[in-house]
Amino acid sequence: MSNIHDLYHQLLEPTPPAERLGRIHFVGIGGVGMAPVARAALERGLPISGSDIKRTAVIEELERDGAVVTIGQRPENLDGVDTVVVTTGLRGDNIEVLTAKERGLTVVHRATMLASLMVGRTAVLIAGTHGKTTTTSMIAVALTELGQDPSYVIGGEIGATGISGRSGKGEVFVAEADESDGTFLHYCPDIAVITNAELDHPDYFASVDAVHEAFKRFVERIKPGGTLVACRDDAGARIAIEHARTLGLAVTTYGVAEDADVAVTETRLRPDGAHARFVTAGGSVEVELKLTGRHNVENAAAAWAVLASLVEPDEAARALAHFTGARRRMELKGEAAGVRVYDDYMHHPKEITATLAAYRELAHGGRLIVAFQAQRYSRAQTFLREYGAPLGAADHVVVLEVYPGSGEDPIPGVTGSVIAGDVPLPAGQVAFEPETAAVPALLADLVEPGDVVVTAGAGDVTTVGPALLELLRRRAVQVIG
C-alpha cells in the first residue's frame, strides 16, 4: 500500500457510527434514494422520523414498521430531532432544512447517513454509469441465499421481493454508490466495483474527463488493504484501474477481454436466461442466470468477483442463479392479447444499445416495439442526437416528450420530436407523441400477438405499460362478448 494512500486515509475525518446520531429525521423520506436508507436505519433499531409532501405505498410500509412520518413539511417536525438527513434534490429554502440550520442541528447528506450505517461492516460499494442497480441486487440476493444475512441499500427494488433496503445481522453491507452528484465520495469501501465510467449527468459533470477524475477520487476512498473490482472492457473503468494500481490497491478486472482476471467466455443467451463460463487464473466456473443480455452477464461477472472474495467461488456461482431481476430493469409488467409488456430504466444511448439487444433475444422472432422518453432537459440536450441510432434496433418506436427534471425549465430545440426524427426506421415505423396519456391507445392499435413492448426511460413513461395492458384486456373482453 502506498504511503500516499495511507496518509490520505489518515487525514479523512472518521464517519460516526449511526448509533451516535441520536434521533434521525429524513426530509423527503419516501424518495427512491431516501426510503431504503431509512428502512435500514429503522431495522437497525434507530429512532427515526420523516416527512414528505404526499403519502405513498412506500411511506405506508415505513409507518407499519415503526417510522413516524408526517405529510407536509413544517418546523415542528424537527422537535426532539438531533440529526436531519437531506438529499441533493432538496431546495435550499425547504422549511425543514432552514429550521435545522437555525436550531444548530446536525445536517447530513443521505450518502453520509448511509456511510454511518456501514461503520463496522464490510462495505461493498457498486459504482458506475450503468449496471449499478442490477449488480448490487445480484450481490445482495446471492449473499442472502448463502445465509450471510447482508445489509443492503439499492437504488431500485429487487424484483422478487420489492425491497430496496434492509439491515441484516451479517458482516457485509452492500450498496449503490451514485456518482450523479458526486456523493459517492462520502464512502470508504472495503470492496469497490466500477462497472463503467461515462458521462451521464451533464448537469453536474462538465465533461467526461470530469467523470473520470471523480471515479479516480472514488478509488482513493477505498480502505487500505481493500480491493477494486472493475470492468476491463470499459475505457473509463480502465483509467480507474490504472489509478488504483498506482496507489498499490488490489485490483480484480472482469470482462470479455482475454486478459481480464475474470474472463467471460462461452456466453450463450436464451430468451429466459443466459449461460457463461468465468475463467480465472485459478480455474473456471459455470454460471446460469435467469436474465438474458450480454450486459447482464458482465454484471454477473462483477457480482461473482465480489462474492468469490467473500465465499467459495462455486457457491457464489450457484447463488447467482437465484437472482430474477430488479424492478425497472427488464421488468415484465404483464401479458395481454399475446403481447408481453416490459418496463425499463434504460436512458443512456449505450444502455439503449445493450438493453435492446437483450430484448431482441426476448422477442424470439416477434416484433420489438419501444416507447421511449428522455428525462431531464440537461441530459437530453447532451445526448439529443445520440438517442435515435440505438432506438433503430427496434421494429417500431414511439418517442414521448422529454420529461423535465426537478426545477428544470425547457431548453429550446430539446424535444422528443428531434429524437424521433433521428430514428433510422421508415416513417411509418416511428411516431412522436407528446401526450403520455395518448401513448397506450397508439400502442394498442399497433401491436399484434407475439410482440414485445418496452416502455423505456426515467419519466412518466412508466405509466404507459400498465395502461396498455388494461386497454388490451378490455378490448379482448369486448371481442369475446
N, C-alpha and C positions, 0 to 999 in steps of 0.2 A: 504494500500500500504506500502510495507516495506521501511524502511529508506535507506537500501542499494540500492534499485531500484530507489528511488527518487534521491539519491546522484549521482548515475550513470548518470542519465539524466541531472543533473545539470552540470556535467563535460563534457558532449558532446558538441563539437563545433557546434553551430547552423548552419543549412543549409541555405544559402542565397536564397531568392526568385529568380526565373528565370529572372524576370524583371531587376535584378541588374547585370546580367552577360554581358550586352552590346550586341554587335554583336557576334553571336554564329556560329561557323564553325564545321561541323561534318565530321570527316575523315572516309570515308567509309560509306557515308550516305545511300547507297542503301542496306546495310546489314539487315538481318531479325530482329536484335535487335535494330539497329540504326534508321531505317526508321520510325517505329511507334512513337519513341520519337521525331524525327524531325518533323513529322506531327503534333503531339500535340503542339509542340513549335510554329510551323507555324500558326496553327489555333488559338493559343493564341495571335497572332499578333506580335510575337517577330521577330526581324531581323535575318534571318538565311541564311547560305550558306553551301555548302558541296562539297565534291569531292569523286570520285570513279574511279575504273580502267576500267569500261565498262558501257555503257548505258543499262538500263533495263526498263521494264514497270513501275516498282515502282518509279524509278528516273523520268521518264517522267510525272508521276502523280504528284510528288512533284513539278516539274517545272511548270506544269499547274496551280498549286495552289500558285505559287509565290516564290518558293525556287530558289536560284541561285546556280546551280550545274555545276561544271567543271569536265569533263572527263580527267583524268590524274592528278597526284598529284605533285605539284611544290610549291616553296616558295611564289611566288606572289599570290597564292590563299589565303594567310593569310593577305594580305594588308587590313588594316582597321578593322581587327578582334580583339576582346577583349578576347573571351573565345573559347578554342578548345576542342571539345568533342572526346574522343578516346574510344576504346574497348580493352579488354584483348588480343584479337587475333592479334592486330597490331604488326608488328615487331618494335624493338627498333630503327632500322636505317631508319624508314619511314621518308622521307624528310620533310613532314609537321610537324611531331612530333618534329623532331630535330630543325626545324625553329622556332616552337612555344617556345621551351625552350630557344633558343638563343635570341629571342626577349623579353623574360620575360613575355609572355602571360600566362593567367590563363589556365591551362590544367586540365580538369576534366574527370572522367570516365563516360561512358554512364549512369551508375546507379546513380551517383551524379547528373547528369543533370535531370534525372527522379525525383529524390528526390526534386530538386529545383522546378520542376513543381508542385509538390504535396503540397508545403508550402501553408498553409491557407485553404486546403481542408481536408475532412475526408478521410484519406489514408487507403485503404483496400489492403493489400499485400497478395498474394497467393503463398505459398512456398510448396515444396515437390518434391520428386524424380519423381513421376508420377502424372498426372492429373492436373497439373498447368494450362495448356492452356485451357482445357475444362472447368474447374471450373471458371477461370477468365472470359472466354467468356460467360458462363451461367449468371454470376452476371451482366456483362455489358449489355447483351441483355435484361435481366429481368428489370433492372433499366431503360433502355431506353423505354421499353414497358410501364412502370409505369409512364412515363413522368418526370423522375428525371433528364434527360439530363446529364448523368455522363461523366466524362473524363475517358479514359482507354488507357492502353498500354499493348498489348498482344504479346506473342512470336509466335503467329500464327494468321492467318486471320480468322475472323468469316465467316462461310460458306455462309450465306445468303447474305452478303454484300461485302465480300472480303476485309474488312477494319480491320486493326490491331491496329490502334491508332487514337485518336481524342481528342479534347479539348472541353468539354461541359461547359455549364454555371451553372450546378448543383453543389451541395456541395460535392459529392462523387467522388473520384479518385481511380479507381481500376486498379491494375497492377500485373503482374507476378513478383515474387522475385526469381531470378535464383541463385541457390546455386552452380552452376558448377565451378565457380571461386572465390567463397566467397564474391562476390559483393552484395549479398542480405543483407549484414551487413551495407550497406550505408543508409538503410531506417529506418524511425521511424514510424511504422504503428500505427493507432488508432485501427484497427482490423487486426489481422494476422491470416492466415489459414495455417495449416500444414497438407497436405494430407497423407504424409508418409515420412519416412527418412531412405533411404537405400544408399548403395554405388553404384554410377553410373558413377563417374568421377575419376577413379584412377590416372589420370594424375595430379589431384590437391589434392585429399584426399588420404592419405597413408593407411587408414583403415576405417572400418565402425564406429569405435569409434571416429575417427576424424570428420566424418559426424555428429554424434550425438552431439559432442561438438559444432560444427558450428551452429546447429539448436538451441542449448541452448543459444548461443550468440544472435541468431536472436530473440529469445523470450525476451531477455534482452533489445532489441531495442524497444519493444512495449512501447508506451507512458504511463505514469502513468494514471490510470483510464481506460486504454484500455482493449481489450479482445483478448484472444487466442481461435480460433476455430480449433479443431484438431481431427483426427481420433482415436477413442478409440480402433479400431481393430489392429492398426499397432504398432509393438513393438518400433520402433524408435520414432514415434509420442508420445507414452506414456511417454518416457523419457522427452520429451519437455513439456508434460502436467504437470508432477510432478515438473519440474523446475519452470514452471510458477506459480504453487501453492505456492512454497516456496517463491516466490517474491511477493505474495499477489495479483497477477493478476486475473481478472475474466476469467474463463475458461468455454467454451461450448464444450462438446465432442459429436461426432456423430459416427454412425456405426451400424453394426448388433448386437453388444454386447447389452444385455438386460439392462445393467446399463449405457448405453450411454445417455447423456442428450437429444439427438435427435436420437431415436432408429428407425432404418429402419426395417419395418415389412411388411408382406403381399406383398412381391415383386412378380410381375408377368411379365415375359418377353415375348415380341412378336417380330416377325421379323421387324416390323415397329415402335417399341417403347417399353415402359415399364410403369408399374403402381406400385406405392408403397404407403405405409402409413408411415408417420413420426410421432412418438409418443413422446411427451414431458410431463413434469410434469403438464403443463397447459392444456393439451388436445392433439388432433391429427389433422393432415391434410392429405388429399388425394392428391397425385401428379401424374399427367400424363406427360410422356416425349415422345418426338419424337425420342429418341435414345434408343437402346437396350443395354444390357450388365449390369451385376451387378456392375461393376466398375463405370459405368456412373450413376447408381442410387446412389451410395455413393458420387460421385462428386456432384450430385444434392442435397444430404443431406447437404454437406458442404456449397453449394451456398445458400440453403434455410436458414441455420442457420445464415449466414451473412445478408441476405435480411430481415429476420424476426426481426433483431435488428434495421433495418432502416425503414421498412414499416410494414403494417399489415400482420400477418402471412398468412392469406388466400389469400391476394393479391400477396404475394411472391410466393405461390404455383401456382396460376393461371399464373403468368408471366413466370414461368419456362417452361410452355407448349409451349411457342413461340420459344424456342431455337431449332434449327435444326442441330447444329453441328459446328465444327471448321474444317478448312482446314487441310488435312493430319491426321485427327482423324476420322476413319471410313468414309472417304470421297468417295462417289460414283463418279467415273470418267466417267462412261457411261455403256451402254449395247449394245452388238452386237452379232448376231447369237445366241440369247438366253443365253448369258454369261454376268453376271454382274462383273464389274471390280472396285475394291476399292483400295484406296491408304492410307497408314497408317504409322505414325511415330514410331510405337512400335519398340523398340530397346533393351530393357532390358528383361532378362528372365522372370521376374514376370509380366511385361507388356504383353509379348507374351502369357503367360498362360491366363491372364484375358481377353485379347482382342480377342484371337482366340475362347474362349468360347462364346463371343458375336457374332462373325462371324458365328459360328455354328448355332446360332439362325437365323441369316440372310439367311443362306444357305437353311434352311427349307426343309431338305431332299435331297438337291442336294450335289454334292461333293464340298469340300473346298480345294482349291489349293493355295499354298503360294509361292511367290518368295521373299526370304529373303536375306538381305545384312547387315552384321555387319558394323559398322562405327567406325573409329579410331582404329589403331593397339593397342594402350594402353588399351582402353576399351575391345577390343576383346580378348586381352591376359588374362585379368582378368576373363572374363566370357566364355572363349572359350569352355570349356567342360560343360557349363550350358545351351547353346542355344538349343542343339539337342532335349532333352526330351520334352520341351514345344512345339517345332515345330512338334512333332509327333502327336499332336492333329489334324493336317490337314490330308487330304487323299493323297495328293501329295505335295512334297516340291522341289523347285528348289533353291539352295543356290548359290549366287553370290560371287565373290571375295570380300574380305574386302575392304571397301572404306577408303582411308587414311585421317586422319585429316590434317589440315593446318600445313605444315612444318614437318610432321612426316615421318620417314623412316620405311620401312617394318621391322617387327620383325620375325626372322626365326621361322618357325613352326606355326605361327599365320596365318592361311589361311582358306578360306571358305571350302576347302576340308575336313578339320578336323571336322568342324561343320556338314557338310553333312554326314560324317561317323558316327556321334553320333545320327542321327535322327532314332528313333526306328520304322521304317517302312520297308516293304520289299524292296529289292534293286531296283526293277522296279518302285517304287513309290518315289524314291529320286534321284536327279541329282545334280551334281556340274557343273556349267557353269561359267568359269572365265571371259568370254567376255559378258559384259552387252548387247551389240548390238545383240547378238545371242539369248537372252532370249525370246523376243516376239515370234519369229518363233517356238521356242521349246514349248512354252505355247500354241500357236495356234494349233499345231499338237496334243496337249494333251486334250484340252478342249472339252466339249460336252454341248449341251443345258441344262440349269438348273444349271450349275456350277457357283460357286462364286470364283473369283480370287482376291487375295490380294497381292499387292506389298508392302513390309514392310521393314522399315529401314530408315536410315538417309543419304544415299549417292545418287548415280545416279540411283538407283533402281526406283526413281520417274519417269524416262523417259520410263519405261517398259510398264506401263498401257496404256498411250495414243498410243504408238506404237502397242501394242497388239490389241487395239480396231480398229485402222486403218487397220491392217492386216486382221482382221476378217471381216470387212466391205468390203474390196476389194475382199476377197475370196467369200463372199456372192454374190457380183455383178457378179463375173465370173461364178458362178454356175447358176444364173438366166439367164445370157447371153447365 
